[in-house]
Amino acid sequence: MELLTFFEWLESSMLGQAAKSYGGVYAMFQSAHLFSMALLGGTVLLTDLRLLGVLFRDVPSNVVADNAHKWFKVALAIILGTGVFMVAGVAIKCYHNSFFWYKMTALATGIAFVFAVKRPLLNQDHELLKPWILKSVAIASILVWFTVAATGRWIGFS
Amino acid sequence: MTNDTYTAEESGMSKVEMIAAGTSAAIIVVGAIFWIIQIRGVMEMLELAYG
């Protein structure tokens, strides 16, 4: 199945029709999406600015990272669920929008980075890790999630 | 002892630290290039529009 065929099917599906037809429902999903993005951004900034030594320097970074990660997962699950609904309503438009694909690439990179690289690293005792590596991970994490948010907003303006 | 372990021990970094350092560097470089290209594109468009 070609990718465009999938997007055409998605837009004509019940989900796509619901997203197109019920503005109020779409607005609710979009609000949940934005609230979850705020939560996800908050957990990312909390963890990464702590790793950079900017915030909560009196709290161990292990504690901050572990607690923030629980809420990161909740936020990510809501973002993915509401995001599929939102895309379904304008699937063909999204398919032809380059910033949609930039966002998807950044999102996939961000998710892979968090679960395959950042968490395995932060699960270790931070005192035993090299500070410059923790700082590099924090900068990369902020950059990738900033790119997800910025390209996401850019979809609406392109 | 594998080559990975040998390299990691020699550099004083664990394998997970090496992966984190390499991946972070790649993301920072690619991200910087992406945003430089985007910003330059906007600047060129502004120049075309306003001189």
N, CA and C atoms of all chains as a GROMACS GRO file, in nm:
protein
  627
    1MET      N    1   0.084  -0.120   0.000
    1MET     CA    2   0.000   0.000   0.000
    1MET      C    3   0.088   0.126   0.000
    2GLU      N    4   0.060   0.213  -0.096
    2GLU     CA    5   0.136   0.338  -0.099
    2GLU      C    6   0.095   0.427   0.017
    3LEU      N    7   0.186   0.514   0.055
    3LEU     CA    8   0.162   0.600   0.171
    3LEU      C    9   0.044   0.694   0.146
    4LEU      N   10   0.037   0.748   0.022
    4LEU     CA   11  -0.073   0.839  -0.011
    4LEU      C   12  -0.208   0.768   0.000
    5THR      N   13  -0.211   0.642  -0.043
    5THR     CA   14  -0.334   0.563  -0.034
    5THR      C   15  -0.379   0.550   0.111
    6PHE      N   16  -0.282   0.530   0.198
    6PHE     CA   17  -0.313   0.520   0.341
    6PHE      C   18  -0.372   0.651   0.394
    7PHE      N   19  -0.312   0.765   0.352
    7PHE     CA   20  -0.362   0.895   0.398
    7PHE      C   21  -0.501   0.923   0.343
    8GLU      N   22  -0.525   0.882   0.217
    8GLU     CA   23  -0.660   0.899   0.158
    8GLU      C   24  -0.761   0.815   0.234
    9TRP      N   25  -0.720   0.691   0.266
    9TRP     CA   26  -0.809   0.603   0.344
    9TRP      C   27  -0.836   0.663   0.482
   10LEU      N   28  -0.730   0.718   0.545
   10LEU     CA   29  -0.744   0.775   0.680
   10LEU      C   30  -0.844   0.892   0.680
   11GLU      N   31  -0.833   0.977   0.578
   11GLU     CA   32  -0.922   1.094   0.574
   11GLU      C   33  -1.068   1.055   0.547
   12SER      N   34  -1.086   0.947   0.468
   12SER     CA   35  -1.223   0.905   0.438
   12SER      C   36  -1.279   0.808   0.542
   13SER      N   37  -1.194   0.770   0.638
   13SER     CA   38  -1.240   0.676   0.741
   13SER      C   39  -1.337   0.745   0.837
   14MET      N   40  -1.395   0.666   0.927
   14MET     CA   41  -1.490   0.720   1.024
   14MET      C   42  -1.421   0.825   1.112
   15LEU      N   43  -1.295   0.797   1.146
   15LEU     CA   44  -1.217   0.890   1.230
   15LEU      C   45  -1.199   1.023   1.157
   16GLY      N   46  -1.162   1.015   1.029
   16GLY     CA   47  -1.141   1.136   0.949
   16GLY      C   48  -1.270   1.215   0.931
   17GLN      N   49  -1.378   1.143   0.908
   17GLN     CA   50  -1.508   1.210   0.890
   17GLN      C   51  -1.553   1.277   1.019
   18ALA      N   52  -1.529   1.210   1.132
   18ALA     CA   53  -1.565   1.267   1.263
   18ALA      C   54  -1.484   1.395   1.289
   19ALA      N   55  -1.354   1.389   1.256
   19ALA     CA   56  -1.268   1.506   1.277
   19ALA      C   57  -1.310   1.623   1.188
   20LYS      N   58  -1.354   1.591   1.067
   20LYS     CA   59  -1.396   1.696   0.973
   20LYS      C   60  -1.532   1.754   1.011
   21SER      N   61  -1.622   1.667   1.053
   21SER     CA   62  -1.763   1.706   1.068
   21SER      C   63  -1.795   1.771   1.202
   22TYR      N   64  -1.724   1.734   1.307
   22TYR     CA   65  -1.758   1.783   1.440
   22TYR      C   66  -1.649   1.877   1.491
   23GLY      N   67  -1.667   2.006   1.462
   23GLY     CA   68  -1.568   2.107   1.502
   23GLY      C   69  -1.541   2.109   1.651
   24GLY      N   70  -1.648   2.089   1.728
   24GLY     CA   71  -1.633   2.091   1.874
   24GLY      C   72  -1.546   1.976   1.924
   25VAL      N   73  -1.566   1.859   1.865
   25VAL     CA   74  -1.487   1.741   1.904
   25VAL      C   75  -1.341   1.763   1.864
   26TYR      N   76  -1.322   1.818   1.742
   26TYR     CA   77  -1.186   1.846   1.694
   26TYR      C   78  -1.116   1.944   1.789
   27ALA      N   79  -1.192   2.047   1.830
   27ALA     CA   80  -1.134   2.147   1.921
   27ALA      C   81  -1.094   2.084   2.054
   28MET      N   82  -1.178   1.991   2.103
   28MET     CA   83  -1.145   1.924   2.231
   28MET      C   84  -1.018   1.841   2.217
   29PHE      N   85  -1.009   1.768   2.106
   29PHE     CA   86  -0.889   1.686   2.083
   29PHE      C   87  -0.765   1.776   2.069
   30GLN      N   88  -0.784   1.889   1.999
   30GLN     CA   89  -0.671   1.980   1.979
   30GLN      C   90  -0.626   2.040   2.114
   31SER      N   91  -0.724   2.072   2.198
   31SER     CA   92  -0.690   2.126   2.330
   31SER      C   93  -0.614   2.023   2.412
   32ALA      N   94  -0.663   1.898   2.410
   32ALA     CA   95  -0.594   1.791   2.483
   32ALA      C   96  -0.453   1.773   2.428
   33HIS      N   97  -0.439   1.785   2.296
   33HIS     CA   98  -0.309   1.773   2.230
   33HIS      C   99  -0.215   1.883   2.281
   34LEU      N  100  -0.267   2.006   2.286
   34LEU     CA  101  -0.184   2.119   2.328
   34LEU      C  102  -0.148   2.110   2.477
   35PHE      N  103  -0.245   2.070   2.560
   35PHE     CA  104  -0.217   2.053   2.704
   35PHE      C  105  -0.109   1.946   2.724
   36SER      N  106  -0.122   1.837   2.649
   36SER     CA  107  -0.024   1.728   2.662
   36SER      C  108   0.113   1.772   2.613
   37MET      N  109   0.114   1.856   2.508
   37MET     CA  110   0.242   1.910   2.460
   37MET      C  111   0.307   1.997   2.566
   38ALA      N  112   0.222   2.074   2.636
   38ALA     CA  113   0.274   2.158   2.744
   38ALA      C  114   0.333   2.071   2.854
   39LEU      N  115   0.262   1.961   2.886
   39LEU     CA  116   0.311   1.868   2.990
   39LEU      C  117   0.441   1.802   2.945
   40LEU      N  118   0.443   1.757   2.820
   40LEU     CA  119   0.564   1.692   2.767
   40LEU      C  120   0.681   1.790   2.766
   41GLY      N  121   0.654   1.912   2.717
   41GLY     CA  122   0.760   2.014   2.715
   41GLY      C  123   0.809   2.045   2.855
   42GLY      N  124   0.715   2.046   2.950
   42GLY     CA  125   0.753   2.073   3.088
   42GLY      C  126   0.845   1.965   3.145
   43THR      N  127   0.810   1.839   3.118
   43THR     CA  128   0.894   1.730   3.171
   43THR      C  129   1.031   1.730   3.104
   44VAL      N  130   1.033   1.762   2.974
   44VAL     CA  131   1.161   1.767   2.902
   44VAL      C  132   1.249   1.879   2.959
   45LEU      N  133   1.190   1.998   2.974
   45LEU     CA  134   1.268   2.111   3.026
   45LEU      C  135   1.313   2.088   3.169
   46LEU      N  136   1.222   2.030   3.250
   46LEU     CA  137   1.255   2.002   3.390
   46LEU      C  138   1.378   1.911   3.399
   47THR      N  139   1.373   1.803   3.323
   47THR     CA  140   1.483   1.706   3.326
   47THR      C  141   1.611   1.766   3.267
   48ASP      N  142   1.596   1.827   3.149
   48ASP     CA  143   1.716   1.871   3.077
   48ASP      C  144   1.781   1.993   3.143
   49LEU      N  145   1.700   2.085   3.194
   49LEU     CA  146   1.760   2.200   3.262
   49LEU      C  147   1.823   2.157   3.395
   50ARG      N  148   1.769   2.052   3.457
   50ARG     CA  149   1.835   1.997   3.577
   50ARG      C  150   1.970   1.934   3.540
   51LEU      N  151   1.972   1.861   3.428
   51LEU     CA  152   2.098   1.799   3.384
   51LEU      C  153   2.201   1.906   3.348
   52LEU      N  154   2.152   2.021   3.299
   52LEU     CA  155   2.244   2.131   3.264
   52LEU      C  156   2.283   2.212   3.387
   53GLY      N  157   2.222   2.179   3.502
   53GLY     CA  158   2.256   2.250   3.626
   53GLY      C  159   2.192   2.386   3.638
   54VAL      N  160   2.078   2.405   3.570
   54VAL     CA  161   2.011   2.536   3.574
   54VAL      C  162   1.901   2.536   3.681
   55LEU      N  163   1.820   2.428   3.684
   55LEU     CA  164   1.705   2.421   3.776
   55LEU      C  165   1.730   2.320   3.887
   56PHE      N  166   1.662   2.340   4.000
   56PHE     CA  167   1.657   2.242   4.109
   56PHE      C  168   1.792   2.177   4.140
   57ARG      N  169   1.891   2.260   4.156
   57ARG     CA  170   2.026   2.206   4.179
   57ARG      C  171   2.038   2.136   4.313
   58ASP      N  172   1.943   2.165   4.404
   58ASP     CA  173   1.948   2.101   4.536
   58ASP      C  174   1.875   1.965   4.537
   59VAL      N  175   1.814   1.928   4.425
   59VAL     CA  176   1.746   1.798   4.415
   59VAL      C  177   1.832   1.708   4.325
   60PRO      N  178   1.855   1.582   4.368
   60PRO     CA  179   1.934   1.492   4.282
   60PRO      C  180   1.872   1.477   4.144
   61SER      N  181   1.955   1.482   4.039
   61SER     CA  182   1.902   1.476   3.902
   61SER      C  183   1.834   1.343   3.873
   62ASN      N  184   1.878   1.235   3.942
   62ASN     CA  185   1.810   1.105   3.925
   62ASN      C  186   1.663   1.115   3.964
   63VAL      N  187   1.638   1.184   4.075
   63VAL     CA  188   1.500   1.197   4.126
   63VAL      C  189   1.416   1.278   4.028
   64VAL      N  190   1.470   1.390   3.982
   64VAL     CA  191   1.397   1.475   3.887
   64VAL      C  192   1.369   1.399   3.758
   65ALA      N  193   1.471   1.333   3.703
   65ALA     CA  194   1.455   1.262   3.574
   65ALA      C  195   1.355   1.148   3.585
   66ASP      N  196   1.363   1.070   3.694
   66ASP     CA  197   1.273   0.955   3.709
   66ASP      C  198   1.128   0.999   3.722
   67ASN      N  199   1.104   1.101   3.804
   67ASN     CA  200   0.965   1.148   3.824
   67ASN      C  201   0.911   1.214   3.697
   68ALA      N  202   0.994   1.292   3.630
   68ALA     CA  203   0.949   1.360   3.508
   68ALA      C  204   0.918   1.258   3.398
   69HIS      N  205   0.994   1.149   3.393
   69HIS     CA  206   0.975   1.051   3.286
   69HIS      C  207   0.838   0.984   3.293
   70LYS      N  208   0.787   0.964   3.416
   70LYS     CA  209   0.653   0.903   3.430
   70LYS      C  210   0.549   0.990   3.360
   71TRP      N  211   0.556   1.120   3.381
   71TRP     CA  212   0.460   1.212   3.320
   71TRP      C  213   0.489   1.233   3.172
   72PHE      N  214   0.616   1.218   3.134
   72PHE     CA  215   0.652   1.225   2.992
   72PHE      C  216   0.577   1.117   2.915
   73LYS      N  217   0.574   0.996   2.971
   73LYS     CA  218   0.507   0.884   2.903
   73LYS      C  219   0.356   0.908   2.891
   74VAL      N  220   0.297   0.962   2.998
   74VAL     CA  221   0.153   0.993   2.995
   74VAL      C  222   0.126   1.096   2.885
   75ALA      N  223   0.206   1.203   2.884
   75ALA     CA  224   0.187   1.311   2.786
   75ALA      C  225   0.206   1.258   2.644
   76LEU      N  226   0.306   1.175   2.625
   76LEU     CA  227   0.334   1.122   2.491
   76LEU      C  228   0.218   1.036   2.441
   77ALA      N  229   0.163   0.954   2.530
   77ALA     CA  230   0.050   0.867   2.491
   77ALA      C  231  -0.069   0.952   2.447
   78ILE      N  232  -0.099   1.058   2.522
   78ILE     CA  233  -0.213   1.145   2.486
   78ILE      C  234  -0.184   1.219   2.355
   79ILE      N  235  -0.060   1.266   2.340
   79ILE     CA  236  -0.021   1.338   2.218
   79ILE      C  237  -0.038   1.248   2.095
   80LEU      N  238   0.006   1.124   2.106
   80LEU     CA  239  -0.002   1.034   1.991
   80LEU      C  240  -0.149   1.002   1.957
   81GLY      N  241  -0.228   0.978   2.061
   81GLY     CA  242  -0.370   0.946   2.039
   81GLY      C  243  -0.446   1.062   1.977
   82THR      N  244  -0.431   1.180   2.036
   82THR     CA  245  -0.503   1.297   1.983
   82THR      C  246  -0.444   1.340   1.849
   83GLY      N  247  -0.316   1.319   1.831
   83GLY     CA  248  -0.250   1.356   1.706
   83GLY      C  249  -0.303   1.277   1.588
   84VAL      N  250  -0.325   1.148   1.607
   84VAL     CA  251  -0.380   1.064   1.498
   84VAL      C  252  -0.518   1.116   1.458
   85PHE      N  253  -0.600   1.150   1.559
   85PHE     CA  254  -0.734   1.203   1.531
   85PHE      C  255  -0.725   1.333   1.452
   86MET      N  256  -0.634   1.422   1.494
   86MET     CA  257  -0.621   1.552   1.427
   86MET      C  258  -0.572   1.536   1.283
   87VAL      N  259  -0.476   1.446   1.264
   87VAL     CA  260  -0.424   1.423   1.128
   87VAL      C  261  -0.532   1.364   1.039
   88ALA      N  262  -0.615   1.276   1.098
   88ALA     CA  263  -0.719   1.208   1.018
   88ALA      C  264  -0.810   1.309   0.947
   89GLY      N  265  -0.838   1.421   1.012
   89GLY     CA  266  -0.928   1.521   0.953
   89GLY      C  267  -0.869   1.593   0.833
   90VAL      N  268  -0.736   1.602   0.830
   90VAL     CA  269  -0.669   1.676   0.720
   90VAL      C  270  -0.553   1.592   0.666
   91ALA      N  271  -0.578   1.462   0.653
   91ALA     CA  272  -0.469   1.368   0.621
   91ALA      C  273  -0.402   1.398   0.487
   92ILE      N  274  -0.480   1.425   0.384
   92ILE     CA  275  -0.422   1.446   0.250
   92ILE      C  276  -0.342   1.576   0.248
   93LYS      N  277  -0.395   1.678   0.315
   93LYS     CA  278  -0.322   1.806   0.325
   93LYS      C  279  -0.188   1.783   0.396
   94CYS      N  280  -0.192   1.705   0.504
   94CYS     CA  281  -0.069   1.676   0.579
   94CYS      C  282   0.032   1.600   0.493
   95TYR      N  283  -0.020   1.505   0.414
   95TYR     CA  284   0.069   1.424   0.329
   95TYR      C  285   0.152   1.514   0.237
   96HIS      N  286   0.090   1.621   0.185
   96HIS     CA  287   0.159   1.709   0.090
   96HIS      C  288   0.234   1.823   0.158
   97ASN      N  289   0.234   1.826   0.292
   97ASN     CA  290   0.299   1.934   0.366
   97ASN      C  291   0.437   1.887   0.415
   98SER      N  292   0.543   1.954   0.367
   98SER     CA  293   0.678   1.908   0.405
   98SER      C  294   0.703   1.922   0.555
   99PHE      N  295   0.641   2.023   0.619
   99PHE     CA  296   0.666   2.040   0.762
   99PHE      C  297   0.601   1.930   0.846
  100PHE      N  298   0.494   1.870   0.793
  100PHE     CA  299   0.436   1.755   0.860
  100PHE      C  300   0.539   1.642   0.867
  101TRP      N  301   0.611   1.623   0.757
  101TRP     CA  302   0.711   1.515   0.754
  101TRP      C  303   0.834   1.550   0.836
  102TYR      N  304   0.869   1.681   0.839
  102TYR     CA  305   0.978   1.723   0.929
  102TYR      C  306   0.940   1.692   1.074
  103LYS      N  307   0.812   1.722   1.106
  103LYS     CA  308   0.768   1.698   1.244
  103LYS      C  309   0.770   1.549   1.276
  104MET      N  310   0.719   1.466   1.185
  104MET     CA  311   0.716   1.322   1.209
  104MET      C  312   0.857   1.266   1.225
  105THR      N  313   0.950   1.318   1.144
  105THR     CA  314   1.089   1.273   1.155
  105THR      C  315   1.147   1.312   1.291
  106ALA      N  316   1.121   1.439   1.331
  106ALA     CA  317   1.172   1.485   1.460
  106ALA      C  318   1.106   1.408   1.574
  107LEU      N  319   0.976   1.380   1.561
  107LEU     CA  320   0.904   1.306   1.666
  107LEU      C  321   0.960   1.164   1.680
  108ALA      N  322   0.979   1.097   1.567
  108ALA     CA  323   1.034   0.961   1.570
  108ALA      C  324   1.175   0.963   1.630
  109THR      N  325   1.252   1.064   1.592
  109THR     CA  326   1.388   1.077   1.647
  109THR      C  327   1.382   1.100   1.798
  110GLY      N  328   1.290   1.189   1.840
  110GLY     CA  329   1.277   1.220   1.982
  110GLY      C  330   1.238   1.099   2.063
  111ILE      N  331   1.139   1.024   2.014
  111ILE     CA  332   1.093   0.904   2.087
  111ILE      C  333   1.205   0.800   2.096
  112ALA      N  334   1.271   0.776   1.982
  112ALA     CA  335   1.381   0.679   1.980
  112ALA      C  336   1.494   0.724   2.073
  113PHE      N  337   1.522   0.854   2.070
  113PHE     CA  338   1.630   0.908   2.154
  113PHE      C  339   1.598   0.890   2.302
  114VAL      N  340   1.474   0.919   2.339
  114VAL     CA  341   1.437   0.909   2.481
  114VAL      C  342   1.444   0.764   2.529
  115PHE      N  343   1.382   0.671   2.453
  115PHE     CA  344   1.369   0.534   2.504
  115PHE      C  345   1.491   0.447   2.476
  116ALA      N  346   1.568   0.479   2.372
  116ALA     CA  347   1.683   0.394   2.339
  116ALA      C  348   1.815   0.450   2.391
  117VAL      N  349   1.820   0.581   2.414
  117VAL     CA  350   1.948   0.642   2.453
  117VAL      C  351   1.939   0.712   2.589
  118LYS      N  352   1.843   0.805   2.601
  118LYS     CA  353   1.840   0.889   2.722
  118LYS      C  354   1.804   0.810   2.848
  119ARG      N  355   1.697   0.729   2.841
  119ARG     CA  356   1.656   0.655   2.960
  119ARG      C  357   1.760   0.554   3.005
  120PRO      N  358   1.815   0.473   2.911
  120PRO     CA  359   1.920   0.379   2.956
  120PRO      C  360   2.036   0.451   3.024
  121LEU      N  361   2.068   0.572   2.976
  121LEU     CA  362   2.176   0.649   3.039
  121LEU      C  363   2.134   0.701   3.176
  122LEU      N  364   2.014   0.761   3.181
  122LEU     CA  365   1.970   0.824   3.306
  122LEU      C  366   1.925   0.724   3.411
  123ASN      N  367   1.907   0.597   3.372
  123ASN     CA  368   1.875   0.494   3.471
  123ASN      C  369   1.996   0.462   3.559
  124GLN      N  370   2.113   0.504   3.514
  124GLN     CA  371   2.235   0.481   3.592
  124GLN      C  372   2.251   0.594   3.694
  125ASP      N  373   2.341   0.571   3.789
  125ASP     CA  374   2.370   0.674   3.889
  125ASP      C  375   2.437   0.792   3.818
  126HIS      N  376   2.376   0.909   3.823
  126HIS     CA  377   2.427   1.025   3.750
  126HIS      C  378   2.564   1.070   3.801
  127GLU      N  379   2.591   1.038   3.929
  127GLU     CA  380   2.720   1.077   3.987
  127GLU      C  381   2.836   1.005   3.917
  128LEU      N  382   2.806   0.887   3.861
  128LEU     CA  383   2.910   0.807   3.797
  128LEU      C  384   2.926   0.840   3.648
  129LEU      N  385   2.835   0.922   3.597
  129LEU     CA  386   2.841   0.955   3.453
  129LEU      C  387   2.920   1.083   3.431
  130LYS      N  388   2.975   1.094   3.311
  130LYS     CA  389   3.052   1.215   3.279
  130LYS      C  390   2.956   1.334   3.262
  131PRO      N  391   2.984   1.444   3.332
  131PRO     CA  392   2.893   1.560   3.324
  131PRO      C  393   2.873   1.612   3.181
  132TRP      N  394   2.978   1.610   3.099
  132TRP     CA  395   2.962   1.663   2.963
  132TRP      C  396   2.870   1.577   2.878
  133ILE      N  397   2.865   1.448   2.908
  133ILE     CA  398   2.772   1.360   2.835
  133ILE      C  399   2.628   1.391   2.877
  134LEU      N  400   2.606   1.410   3.006
  134LEU     CA  401   2.472   1.446   3.054
  134LEU      C  402   2.426   1.578   2.991
  135LYS      N  403   2.519   1.672   2.984
  135LYS     CA  404   2.485   1.804   2.926
  135LYS      C  405   2.458   1.792   2.775
  136SER      N  406   2.537   1.711   2.706
  136SER     CA  407   2.515   1.690   2.562
  136SER      C  408   2.378   1.628   2.537
  137VAL      N  409   2.343   1.529   2.619
  137VAL     CA  410   2.213   1.463   2.605
  137VAL      C  411   2.101   1.564   2.630
  138ALA      N  412   2.119   1.650   2.730
  138ALA     CA  413   2.017   1.751   2.762
  138ALA      C  414   2.000   1.849   2.646
  139ILE      N  415   2.110   1.895   2.587
  139ILE     CA  416   2.101   1.990   2.476
  139ILE      C  417   2.034   1.924   2.354
  140ALA      N  418   2.075   1.800   2.325
  140ALA     CA  419   2.016   1.729   2.211
  140ALA      C  420   1.866   1.707   2.233
  141SER      N  421   1.830   1.675   2.356
  141SER     CA  422   1.690   1.651   2.389
  141SER      C  423   1.607   1.778   2.372
  142ILE      N  424   1.657   1.890   2.424
  142ILE     CA  425   1.585   2.018   2.410
  142ILE      C  426   1.570   2.051   2.261
  143LEU      N  427   1.678   2.032   2.185
  143LEU     CA  428   1.676   2.066   2.042
  143LEU      C  429   1.574   1.981   1.966
  144VAL      N  430   1.572   1.852   1.992
  144VAL     CA  431   1.483   1.765   1.916
  144VAL      C  432   1.336   1.792   1.950
  145TRP      N  433   1.306   1.818   2.078
  145TRP     CA  434   1.166   1.844   2.116
  145TRP      C  435   1.124   1.985   2.075
  146PHE      N  436   1.220   2.078   2.074
  146PHE     CA  437   1.190   2.212   2.021
  146PHE      C  438   1.154   2.200   1.872
  147THR      N  439   1.228   2.116   1.800
  147THR     CA  440   1.203   2.097   1.656
  147THR      C  441   1.065   2.034   1.634
  148VAL      N  442   1.028   1.938   1.720
  148VAL     CA  443   0.895   1.877   1.709
  148VAL      C  444   0.787   1.984   1.725
  149ALA      N  445   0.802   2.068   1.829
  149ALA     CA  446   0.700   2.170   1.856
  149ALA      C  447   0.698   2.276   1.745
  150ALA      N  448   0.814   2.324   1.705
  150ALA     CA  449   0.821   2.432   1.607
  150ALA      C  450   0.771   2.387   1.470
  151THR      N  451   0.813   2.270   1.425
  151THR     CA  452   0.767   2.222   1.294
  151THR      C  453   0.618   2.189   1.300
  152GLY      N  454   0.571   2.146   1.417
  152GLY     CA  455   0.428   2.120   1.435
  152GLY      C  456   0.346   2.247   1.416
  153ARG      N  457   0.392   2.355   1.476
  153ARG     CA  458   0.323   2.483   1.459
  153ARG      C  459   0.336   2.532   1.315
  154TRP      N  460   0.451   2.502   1.253
  154TRP     CA  461   0.478   2.548   1.116
  154TRP      C  462   0.381   2.486   1.016
  155ILE      N  463   0.330   2.366   1.048
  155ILE     CA  464   0.235   2.299   0.958
  155ILE      C  465   0.117   2.392   0.930
  156GLY      N  466   0.071   2.459   1.034
  156GLY     CA  467  -0.046   2.547   1.020
  156GLY      C  468  -0.018   2.675   0.943
  157PHE      N  469   0.109   2.707   0.925
  157PHE     CA  470   0.144   2.833   0.857
  157PHE      C  471   0.211   2.810   0.722
  158SER      N  472   0.204   2.687   0.672
  158SER     CA  473   0.271   2.661   0.544
  158SER      C  474   0.172   2.608   0.441
  159MET      N  475   3.673  -1.045   2.591
  159MET     CA  476   3.648  -0.901   2.588
  159MET      C  477   3.619  -0.857   2.442
  160THR      N  478   3.508  -0.794   2.423
  160THR     CA  479   3.472  -0.751   2.287
  160THR      C  480   3.546  -0.622   2.253
  161ASN      N  481   3.546  -0.589   2.124
  161ASN     CA  482   3.608  -0.464   2.081
  161ASN      C  483   3.540  -0.344   2.143
  162ASP      N  484   3.404  -0.352   2.153
  162ASP     CA  485   3.327  -0.241   2.210
  162ASP      C  486   3.370  -0.214   2.353
  163THR      N  487   3.380  -0.322   2.432
  163THR     CA  488   3.417  -0.307   2.572
  163THR      C  489   3.559  -0.253   2.583
  164TYR      N  490   3.646  -0.303   2.496
  164TYR     CA  491   3.786  -0.260   2.499
  164TYR      C  492   3.795  -0.110   2.471
  165THR      N  493   3.723  -0.066   2.366
  165THR     CA  494   3.723   0.076   2.330
  165THR      C  495   3.666   0.161   2.443
  166ALA      N  496   3.553   0.111   2.500
  166ALA     CA  497   3.488   0.185   2.607
  166ALA      C  498   3.581   0.199   2.728
  167GLU      N  499   3.648   0.089   2.763
  167GLU     CA  500   3.737   0.094   2.880
  167GLU      C  501   3.855   0.186   2.854
  168GLU      N  502   3.906   0.179   2.730
  168GLU     CA  503   4.023   0.263   2.697
  168GLU      C  504   3.990   0.412   2.708
  169SER      N  505   3.869   0.449   2.663
  169SER     CA  506   3.832   0.590   2.665
  169SER      C  507   3.776   0.632   2.799
  170GLY      N  508   3.758   0.538   2.891
  170GLY     CA  509   3.705   0.571   3.022
  170GLY      C  510   3.556   0.592   3.022
  171MET      N  511   3.489   0.550   2.915
  171MET     CA  512   3.343   0.566   2.906
  171MET      C  513   3.278   0.429   2.893
  172SER      N  514   3.160   0.417   2.952
  172SER     CA  515   3.085   0.293   2.935
  172SER      C  516   3.021   0.294   2.796
  173LYS      N  517   2.970   0.177   2.754
  173LYS     CA  518   2.911   0.167   2.620
  173LYS      C  519   2.791   0.261   2.608
  174VAL      N  520   2.709   0.265   2.714
  174VAL     CA  521   2.588   0.349   2.709
  174VAL      C  522   2.626   0.497   2.702
  175GLU      N  523   2.736   0.534   2.766
  175GLU     CA  524   2.782   0.673   2.758
  175GLU      C  525   2.831   0.706   2.617
  176MET      N  526   2.899   0.612   2.556
  176MET     CA  527   2.949   0.636   2.419
  176MET      C  528   2.833   0.650   2.320
  177ILE      N  529   2.732   0.564   2.336
  177ILE     CA  530   2.614   0.572   2.247
  177ILE      C  531   2.544   0.707   2.268
  178ALA      N  532   2.530   0.746   2.394
  178ALA     CA  533   2.463   0.873   2.426
  178ALA      C  534   2.540   0.992   2.368
  179ALA      N  535   2.672   0.989   2.382
  179ALA     CA  536   2.755   1.099   2.331
  179ALA      C  537   2.745   1.108   2.179
  180GLY      N  538   2.754   0.992   2.111
  180GLY     CA  539   2.749   0.990   1.965
  180GLY      C  540   2.613   1.033   1.912
  181THR      N  541   2.508   0.980   1.972
  181THR     CA  542   2.373   1.015   1.927
  181THR      C  543   2.343   1.162   1.952
  182SER      N  544   2.383   1.211   2.069
  182SER     CA  545   2.359   1.353   2.101
  182SER      C  546   2.432   1.443   2.002
  183ALA      N  547   2.557   1.410   1.973
  183ALA     CA  548   2.635   1.490   1.878
  183ALA      C  549   2.567   1.492   1.741
  184ALA      N  550   2.520   1.375   1.698
  184ALA     CA  551   2.453   1.367   1.566
  184ALA      C  552   2.327   1.453   1.564
  185ILE      N  553   2.248   1.445   1.672
  185ILE     CA  554   2.122   1.523   1.678
  185ILE      C  555   2.154   1.673   1.678
  186ILE      N  556   2.254   1.713   1.755
  186ILE     CA  557   2.288   1.856   1.763
  186ILE      C  558   2.336   1.907   1.627
  187VAL      N  559   2.420   1.830   1.558
  187VAL     CA  560   2.472   1.873   1.427
  187VAL      C  561   2.359   1.880   1.324
  188VAL      N  562   2.278   1.772   1.314
  188VAL     CA  563   2.169   1.770   1.216
  188VAL      C  564   2.067   1.879   1.248
  189GLY      N  565   2.034   1.894   1.377
  189GLY     CA  566   1.938   1.998   1.418
  189GLY      C  567   1.989   2.137   1.384
  190ALA      N  568   2.116   2.162   1.410
  190ALA     CA  569   2.174   2.294   1.380
  190ALA      C  570   2.169   2.321   1.229
  191ILE      N  571   2.206   2.221   1.149
  191ILE     CA  572   2.203   2.238   1.002
  191ILE      C  573   2.060   2.265   0.956
  192PHE      N  574   1.964   2.188   1.009
  192PHE     CA  575   1.823   2.206   0.971
  192PHE      C  576   1.776   2.348   0.999
  193TRP      N  577   1.804   2.398   1.119
  193TRP     CA  578   1.755   2.531   1.157
  193TRP      C  579   1.831   2.642   1.085
  194ILE      N  580   1.959   2.621   1.057
  194ILE     CA  581   2.034   2.722   0.979
  194ILE      C  582   1.974   2.734   0.839
  195ILE      N  583   1.942   2.618   0.778
  195ILE     CA  584   1.880   2.619   0.643
  195ILE      C  585   1.744   2.690   0.648
  196GLN      N  586   1.664   2.661   0.750
  196GLN     CA  587   1.531   2.724   0.761
  196GLN      C  588   1.544   2.876   0.779
  197ILE      N  589   1.634   2.917   0.867
  197ILE     CA  590   1.650   3.061   0.895
  197ILE      C  591   1.704   3.134   0.770
  198ARG      N  592   1.799   3.070   0.700
  198ARG     CA  593   1.852   3.132   0.578
  198ARG      C  594   1.743   3.145   0.472
  199GLY      N  595   1.656   3.045   0.463
  199GLY     CA  596   1.545   3.050   0.368
  199GLY      C  597   1.452   3.168   0.398
  200VAL      N  598   1.423   3.187   0.526
  200VAL     CA  599   1.336   3.299   0.565
  200VAL      C  600   1.405   3.432   0.534
  201MET      N  601   1.536   3.441   0.562
  201MET     CA  602   1.610   3.565   0.536
  201MET      C  603   1.611   3.597   0.387
  202GLU      N  604   1.631   3.495   0.303
  202GLU     CA  605   1.630   3.516   0.157
  202GLU      C  606   1.493   3.566   0.111
  203MET      N  607   1.387   3.507   0.168
  203MET     CA  608   1.252   3.548   0.130
  203MET      C  609   1.225   3.693   0.172
  204LEU      N  610   1.271   3.730   0.290
  204LEU     CA  611   1.254   3.867   0.338
  204LEU      C  612   1.331   3.966   0.250
  205GLU      N  613   1.451   3.923   0.207
  205GLU     CA  614   1.530   4.009   0.118
  205GLU      C  615   1.460   4.030  -0.016
  206LEU      N  616   1.403   3.921  -0.069
  206LEU     CA  617   1.330   3.931  -0.196
  206LEU      C  618   1.208   4.022  -0.182
  207ALA      N  619   1.144   4.014  -0.066
  207ALA     CA  620   1.022   4.091  -0.046
  207ALA      C  621   1.050   4.239  -0.015
  208TYR      N  622   1.152   4.264   0.065
  208TYR     CA  623   1.174   4.402   0.113
  208TYR      C  624   1.309   4.460   0.071
  209GLY      N  625   1.393   4.381   0.003
  209GLY     CA  626   1.520   4.432  -0.046
  209GLY      C  627   1.630   4.435   0.058
   0.00000   0.00000   0.00000
